[in-house]
Amino acid sequence: MRTDELIKQSVVYELSRDTRVDASKVEVTVDDGRVTLTGEAPTLLGKSAATDDALAILGVIEVDNLLVVKYPSSIRVPTDAEVKSNILMKLAGSPDIDVLDLEVTVDAGVVTLRGSVDAYWKRSFVENLVAPEAGVIFIENHVAVTPTDEVLDKAIAEDIVTSLEARALVNADDIEVSVSDGEVELSGSVPDWAAREAAANAALHTAGVKSLQNNLLISRL
């Protein structure tokens, strides 16, 4: 088992080498493999990158990212109206998204997304399109998933299990899949965060999924 101090050293090093993150403004604490990040991030992308960096470290089982997005004084921060306009143009330019089904509001850099998409993966895809936009400091994603075709829960579960069985990072026998009215829950344990994400991706792109509750636990190394 890696000690919390060793995990902390590894996380700090990983943050320091990531040019998307200003490691000098990030405080790292570790408690039994659970990492907490406090301080500032230069952009929302930088905040997300800090989470990814920490999760990539061996022995990390959870990350609580409390970083506050604060743009450097050298960067001109767009107005809320400009941010909204930029977001709408980006969404309109994506062939996978019908921007007419979405509503975007911006208040002091906080973006709220409402509306609907026809596949679960599109919900996070919309958020990922918005996140890199200058001026965005936080995203509230209230987009609903309304599949155009009704898929039976049993078929959804079977498709997810088949996908899990084919994935190199995942032992499908360690994961329980339950589905109720298109709402998927994953439970059990996996060896690391990469395996947890691989399992989530199996559900993410499965037809009929409306929501995902990923309760997989990471075994402490």
N, C-alpha and C positions, 0 to 999 in steps of 0.2 A: 504493500500500500504506500503510495506517495504521500509525504507529509504535506500539511497545509502550507508550510513555509516554502517547500520546494515548488509546489503548485503556484504560489504567489510569485516567486522569482521567474518562473516560466511565463506567466501571464504578463508580468511587467516587461519582460524582454520582448515578447511578441507584440505588445502594444508599441514599444519604442521603435520597432523596425517597420511599423505600418505607417506609411506617409499620409494615410487618410485620418489618422488619429494624432492628437497632440498629447503624448503620454505624460508630459510635464504637468498637465492639468487633470490627470486622472488618478484617483486614489483607489488602490486595490486591497480588499480584505478577503480572507478565505476562512471559512468555518466548516470543517468536515467535508471538504470538497465543493462547498457552495460558495461561489464567487460573487462579491458585491462590488459594483463599480460606481463611484461617486465623483462629482466634479463637473467638468465641462467638455463638450464635444464641439468642434468647429462647424459641423453640419449634421443634418439628420443621417446622411450616409455614413459619416464618421462615427456616429453613435451606434448605428447598426454594425459597422465594421468592428467596433470594440467588442460587441457581443460575440461575433463570429470568431474573433481572435481568441477570446477566453474559452469558448466552447471547443476550440481545436486542441486545447492542452490536455494531455493525458492526466486523468484523475479528477477532472472537473465534471461534476454531475448536474450542476445547475448554475445559471447566471442571472443575477438581479441587476439590471442596468438602470441606474438612477441618474445617469448623466443628463445634464441640461444642455440643450443646444444653444450656443451663443456664437453668433457669427463674428469673425474678426473685424476690427474697425476698418481694415483696408478694403473690405468687401461692401459694395453697395447693396443693401437689402431691398428687394422690390417691395412695392406696396401690396396690400392684400388684393387689390383689383388686378394688379399685374400678375401676381402669383396665380390667381384664378384663371386669368386669360391664358397664361402659359400652360397650365394644367389641362384646360379644355382643348387646347390645340394639340397637346401631346396625346390625349385620349382619342381625339378625332383622327389622329394619324395612325392609330393602331388598327390593323385589319381584324384583330380578334375581339375588339370591344365596340359595342354600339353606344356611343356617347349620349344618344338621345334617351337611353334608359338610366342615365346616371345624373345625380345632382351634386354639385360641388359648391361648398361655401368655405370662405377663409376669414378667420378672425384673429388678428394679431399673430399671424403665422401658423395658427392651428387650422388644419384642413379637415373638414368633415365630409365624408363620402356617404351618399345615400343612393337608393335606387336598386336595381337588380341586374344579375348576370345569369346566364343559363348553365354555367358549369362552375363547380367549386374552385377549381384552380384559377379561374378568372378573377375571383374575389381578391386573392393575394397578388395576382398579376397587376391589377389596377393599382393597388397600394404601392407595389414596387416601381410602377411607372411614375407615380407622384413623388415618391421619397427623394429622388435626387434634385428636384426643382429648388432653385435658390429661393430663400425666404421661408421655406417650410421648416417648422420646428417640431411639429407633432401631427400625427394623423389619427383621426377617429374613423374607423371603418365600420359603417353600418349597412354596407351593401348586402342585400339578401340574395340567396341562391335559389332560383326557381327553374329547375330543369324542364326542358320542353317535352321530354319523354318520361313517362312514369316507369321506374325500374323497381322491381320487387326487392325488398330488403335481403332476401336469401340470395338473389343474384348478385347484389352489391357485395355482400360478404364473401361469396365464392370467388368473385373477381379479385378482391383484395387479397385473399389467402393465396390464390394462384400467383399473383404478382409477388407476394412476400416469399413464396417458395423459390422463385426464380432469382431472387436478389442475393448477390454474393456477400453483402455485409450483414444479412439478417438470417437468424435461425427461426423459421416460421413456427416451430414447435414451442418456442418461448413466448409467443404472442397470441393473445386472445382477441378476436375481432367480434364485436357485437354491433348490430345495426337496427335502428328503430325509426321508421318513417324517414329514411335517408340520412339520419344522424348517426355517425360512426364513432365508436369508442374503441381505442386500442389500449390494452392493459397487458401487464407482464413485465419482463425485464430484458434489457439489451446491454451489451458490453461497453458501449460508448455513444457519444452524441451523434457520430456519423451514422451509426446503425439506427438510432432513434429517428433521424431525419429521413433515412432511406425507407423506413417503415411508414412514416407519414406521407412520403411521396407516393407510396403504393396506393394510398387512399385519395390523395390529392387529385390524381388524374383519372379516377374511376367514375364512370357514368352513373348518375343518380345520386351521388353524394351531395348533401346539402350543408353539412357541417362536420367538423372533426374535433373530437376531444382526445388528445394524445396524453394518456396517463402512463405511458411506458416509463419505467424507472431505470436509471443507469446503475449498474452494479459497481460498487466502489472498488477501485483497484488498490 
